[in-house]
Amino acid sequence: MNQPLQGYRILDFTKLLPGPLATLWMAQQGAEVIKVESPSSPDTVRWMPPTKEDGNSVFYHALNAGKKSVSVDYRSESGREAILKLVESSDVVIEQFRPGVLEAFGLGFEELKKRNPKVILVSITGYGQTGEMAAKPGHDINYLSYSGVLDGLRDSSGNPVIPKAQLADVAGGSMMALNATVTALLHRERTGEGQHVDVAMAKNVSVLQMLRISEEKETGRYEDYLSGKLASYNVYRCADEKYIALGALEPKFWQKFCNLVGHPEWGARLMEPELKQEVADLFVSQTQQFWTDKLEKEDVCLSPVLSVQEAMRHPLFKDGFPAVFGSTQLSPAPKLGADNDELTP
């Protein structure tokens, strides 16, 4: 069976997480992904602990399965020519350098178009290709802080909390890069035109807070109903120090929950601040398993807060964890330069 990106060749200059995850998804959807690395400065994720027996990081193996590897000094004239030769048969070039770096290598969009007028260049940066912050370095935590997302992630003492998930890298980078690639390919199918697409992680991650932004734009404040203000939409500690997530946002779910736990009178008290403590006292009286057995299968939007290890074993992820966007039958992540003979003869 043909996959959506089968027949497309992706030339991948990206490193670390945002670009490699995007091109992993492209490989899962059938694209031929060629990972391009400099022999003197390969992807630093290769060496991040923990490592596997081959000395490469578990992160490298997870992010680069199904890809080919070319190790070329693209700063040299011969290396640059080898890359430009590959560009002639590639559909997309995806890169993650700061603005201007690819041009300094002699591989900017104008040079790429000379070899392949229909080529698509997808550039992933923190702050975009233009503007006073374009050359500024950054990582996930910086993009979250500039976009206002980190301001909305606070503990009970009001301190910003660093999420364990790389929200900006993935939602603002990987997902947007995949979207940009697919839509640019669709545009090319319709018009024959290639293009240079700007994927700016700090800008893109802002869309994760659309409801908050739309409310603050209109009223100047945010009621925070979906961030722990309501008893019906909250996280509660159980007797065994595990947690339950309750998402009974709609009145029908909330009233049913109240009925099932023997407190139908709570249904009309949702906006009372003290109600959260009463619900908390109820949940802490029993274990997580008790509440899961009692309520998970009811229409009340209740779920156990699972660890990664527990999520791996949950029936929801019987087809794989994390989710796979296409084929699971991918070749192992390649050794550095494994495909030089085939691709750069």
C-alpha positions in Angstrom: 0.0 0.0 0.0 1.3 3.4 -1.0 2.0 5.8 1.9 1.2 9.6 1.6 4.9 10.7 1.1 6.1 7.7 -0.8 8.2 8.8 -3.7 9.4 12.1 -2.1 13.0 12.7 -1.2 13.8 14.8 1.9 17.3 16.2 2.4 17.5 16.7 6.2 20.1 19.0 7.7 18.4 19.2 11.1 19.7 18.2 14.5 18.6 17.5 18.1 14.7 17.3 18.4 12.5 19.6 16.3 13.6 18.7 12.8 14.6 15.1 13.3 11.2 14.3 14.8 9.5 16.0 11.9 11.5 14.0 9.4 10.9 10.8 11.4 7.2 11.3 10.8 8.0 11.9 7.1 9.9 8.6 7.0 7.0 6.8 8.7 4.8 8.2 5.9 7.0 6.7 3.2 9.4 9.5 2.3 13.0 8.8 1.6 14.8 10.9 4.3 18.5 11.5 3.8 20.1 12.8 7.0 23.0 15.1 6.1 25.8 15.7 8.7 29.2 17.3 8.7 31.9 14.7 9.6 33.4 17.3 12.0 30.1 18.4 13.5 27.5 15.7 13.4 24.2 15.8 15.2 25.0 16.3 18.9 22.1 14.2 19.9 24.2 11.1 18.9 26.3 11.5 22.0 23.7 12.4 24.6 23.4 9.8 27.4 22.0 7.3 27.8 23.7 5.5 24.9 23.2 2.1 23.3 25.8 -0.5 22.7 27.0 1.2 19.5 27.8 4.3 21.4 24.9 6.4 19.9 22.2 7.9 22.1 18.9 6.3 22.6 17.5 9.7 21.5 19.4 9.4 18.2 18.0 5.9 17.6 14.5 7.0 18.4 14.5 10.1 16.2 16.4 8.8 13.2 15.0 5.4 12.4 14.1 4.8 8.7 16.6 7.4 7.5 19.7 7.3 5.3 22.9 9.0 6.4 25.3 11.1 4.4 28.4 12.6 6.0 29.8 15.4 3.9 31.9 18.5 4.6 29.5 20.8 2.9 31.7 23.8 3.7 34.2 22.5 1.1 33.7 23.0 -2.6 33.5 19.2 -3.3 31.1 18.7 -0.4 28.9 21.5 -1.4 28.8 20.2 -5.0 27.8 16.7 -3.6 24.9 18.3 -1.7 23.8 20.4 -4.7 23.8 17.2 -6.8 21.5 15.6 -4.3 19.3 18.7 -4.3 18.7 18.1 -8.0 16.7 14.9 -7.2 15.2 16.1 -3.9 11.8 17.5 -3.2 12.4 19.1 0.1 15.4 20.5 2.0 14.8 21.0 5.7 17.3 22.8 7.9 17.6 24.1 11.4 20.6 26.5 11.3 20.3 30.2 12.3 19.2 32.5 9.5 22.0 33.1 7.1 24.1 30.1 7.9 22.9 28.0 4.9 23.7 31.0 2.6 27.2 31.1 4.1 27.7 27.5 3.1 26.7 28.4 -0.4 23.4 26.4 0.0 20.9 29.2 0.4 17.5 29.0 -1.3 18.6 30.9 -4.4 21.5 28.5 -4.9 19.2 25.5 -4.4 16.7 26.8 -6.9 19.4 27.0 -9.6 19.8 23.3 -9.3 16.1 22.5 -8.8 13.6 25.3 -9.5 10.8 23.3 -7.8 12.7 22.6 -4.5 11.1 23.4 -1.2 13.2 24.7 1.6 11.8 24.4 5.2 13.8 26.4 7.7 13.2 25.8 11.5 14.4 28.5 13.8 13.5 29.9 17.2 12.4 33.3 16.2 12.0 33.3 12.4 14.1 34.3 9.4 13.7 38.1 9.8 13.5 40.6 12.6 15.7 41.8 15.4 15.6 38.5 17.2 16.3 36.3 14.1 19.9 35.5 15.0 19.2 35.0 18.8 20.0 31.5 20.2 17.4 29.7 22.2 15.9 26.4 23.4 12.4 25.2 24.3 12.3 27.0 27.6 13.1 30.3 25.9 10.4 29.9 23.3 7.9 29.0 26.0 8.8 32.1 28.0 8.6 34.6 25.1 5.3 33.2 23.9 3.5 33.5 27.2 3.1 29.7 27.6 5.5 29.4 30.5 3.6 32.2 32.3 0.6 29.9 32.3 2.4 26.9 33.7 2.6 27.7 37.5 2.6 25.6 40.6 0.5 26.3 43.7 3.0 28.9 44.9 2.8 30.8 41.6 6.2 29.8 40.3 6.6 28.9 36.6 7.0 25.2 36.1 9.2 23.7 33.4 7.2 21.1 31.5 8.8 17.7 31.0 7.4 17.7 27.5 9.3 19.8 24.9 6.2 21.8 23.9 7.8 24.4 21.7 10.2 22.1 20.0 7.5 19.6 19.1 4.3 21.7 18.8 6.0 24.8 17.5 8.7 23.0 15.5 8.2 19.4 14.6 4.5 19.5 13.9 4.6 22.8 12.1 7.5 21.7 10.0 5.6 18.6 9.0 2.5 20.7 8.2 4.7 23.2 6.3 6.3 20.4 4.2 3.0 18.7 3.3 1.2 22.0 2.4 4.2 23.2 0.4 4.2 20.0 -1.5 0.5 20.3 -2.2 1.1 23.9 -3.4 3.8 22.7 -5.7 1.5 19.9 -7.1 -1.0 22.6 -8.0 1.3 25.3 -9.2 4.7 23.8 -10.0 6.3 26.3 -7.6 8.8 25.6 -4.9 9.1 27.9 -1.9 11.1 28.8 1.2 9.0 28.2 4.4 9.8 29.9 7.7 9.0 27.8 10.8 9.5 29.9 13.9 9.1 27.9 17.1 8.5 30.8 19.5 5.8 32.2 17.3 4.1 28.9 16.5 3.9 27.6 20.0 1.8 30.6 21.0 -1.2 28.9 19.3 -1.3 26.3 22.2 -3.0 29.0 24.3 -5.7 30.2 21.8 -8.5 30.3 24.3 -6.4 32.3 26.8 -5.2 34.7 24.1 -8.7 35.3 22.7 -10.1 36.1 26.1 -7.3 38.4 27.2 -7.4 40.3 23.9 -11.1 40.9 24.5 -11.3 41.5 28.2 -7.7 42.1 29.4 -7.9 39.1 31.8 -8.1 35.3 31.8 -10.5 33.5 34.1 -8.4 30.3 34.1 -11.3 27.9 34.1 -9.3 25.2 32.4 -6.2 25.6 34.6 -7.5 24.5 38.0 -10.1 27.1 38.9 -13.1 24.7 38.6 -13.7 21.6 40.8 -15.0 19.8 37.7 -11.8 20.3 35.7 -8.9 19.5 38.0 -6.3 17.0 39.2 -6.8 15.3 42.6 -4.5 13.4 44.9 -5.6 9.9 46.0 -5.0 7.9 49.2 -2.0 6.1 47.6 -0.3 9.4 46.5 -1.3 8.8 42.9 -3.6 11.2 41.0 -6.9 11.4 39.1 -7.7 13.8 36.4 -11.3 15.0 36.3 -12.5 16.7 33.1 -16.2 16.9 33.7 -16.5 20.3 32.0 -20.0 20.0 30.5 -22.9 20.2 32.9 -24.1 16.7 31.9 -20.7 15.1 32.8 -20.4 17.1 36.1 -23.9 16.3 37.3 -23.4 12.6 36.6 -20.1 12.6 38.5 -21.8 14.2 41.4 -24.6 11.7 41.4 -22.2 8.7 41.1 -20.1 9.9 44.1 -23.2 10.5 46.3 -23.1 14.3 46.2 -25.8 15.4 43.8 -26.0 18.7 45.6 -22.5 19.6 44.2 -24.0 20.0 40.7 -25.3 23.5 41.5 -22.2 24.6 43.5 -19.6 24.4 40.7 -18.6 28.1 40.9 -18.0 28.0 44.7 -14.3 28.2 45.5 -14.6 26.0 48.6 -16.1 23.1 46.5 -12.6 22.2 45.2 -11.5 21.3 48.7 -14.6 19.1 49.3 -14.0 17.2 46.1 -10.3 16.9 47.0 -11.2 15.4 50.4 -13.4 12.9 48.6 -10.7 11.7 46.2 -8.0 11.5 48.9 -10.2 9.1 50.9 -9.6 6.2 48.4 -6.9 5.0 46.0 -6.4 5.8 42.4 -7.4 2.3 41.5 -10.7 2.6 43.4 -11.7 5.7 41.5 -10.6 4.3 38.2 -12.6 1.2 38.7 -15.6 3.2 39.9 -15.6 6.0 37.3 -13.3 5.5 34.4 -15.9 3.7 32.3 -18.7 6.1 33.2 -19.5 9.2 31.1 -17.8 11.7 33.4 -14.4 12.2 31.7 -12.2 10.8 34.5 -8.8 9.2 34.0 -5.9 8.1 36.1 -2.7 10.2 35.8 -0.3 7.6 34.4 3.5 7.5 34.4 5.2 6.9 31.1 5.8 3.3 32.1 2.1 2.9 32.9 1.0 4.5 29.7 3.2 2.1 27.7 1.2 -0.8 29.2 -2.2 0.8 28.8 -4.6 -0.7 26.2 -4.9 2.7 24.6 -1.4 2.4 23.3 -1.4 -1.3 22.2 -0.5 -0.2 18.7 2.6 1.6 19.9 3.9 4.3 22.3 4.5 7.0 21.4 2.0 7.3 18.6 3.3 6.5 15.1 2.1 8.5 12.1 2.5 5.8 9.4 4.6 2.7 9.1 6.3 1.1 12.2 8.5 -1.0 10.0 11.5 1.3 9.7 15.1 0.4 9.4 17.4 1.2 12.4 18.9 4.6 12.7 21.9 4.7 10.4 25.6 4.9 11.2 27.2 8.2 10.3 27.9 8.2 6.6 26.3 4.8 6.1 24.9 5.8 2.6 27.8 7.9 1.3 28.7 5.3 -1.4 25.2 5.2 -2.7 24.3 8.9 -2.5 27.6 10.7 -3.0 29.7 8.6 -5.3 
